[in-house]
Amino acid sequence: MPTYVYEILDDEGNGTGETFEHVQPMSAKALTKDPKTGRPVRRVPQAPAIAGSMSPLKAKKSLSDSNLERLGFTKYQRQSDGSYEKTAGKQGPRHIPRQD
């Protein structure tokens, strides 16, 4: 379900600058009153969050260990002791000790 942004209105119907988010189905009518306070509100148009080629959702998938390995990259993950352990890839050592 989408999250909509609503602006609280004053007595004359002007925006006060106060906003809140409300999750509701697309088929539901826009709210006219704040569910918590009962004050009048209007829905504020927002750009949709779409998982495009530059979205964080796509970036996370493209940097996954399996995808990096498929593309021929090697990935190392830092361990708590300061050393590095290989998590993806076929090239290079499995473990890189901490350098002091």
Secondary structure, 3 states (H helix, E strand, C coil): CCEEEEEEECCCCCEEEEEEEEECCCCCCCCCECCCCCCEEEEECCCCCCCCCCCHHHHHHHCCHHHHHHCCCCEEEECCCCCEEEEECCCCCCEECCCC
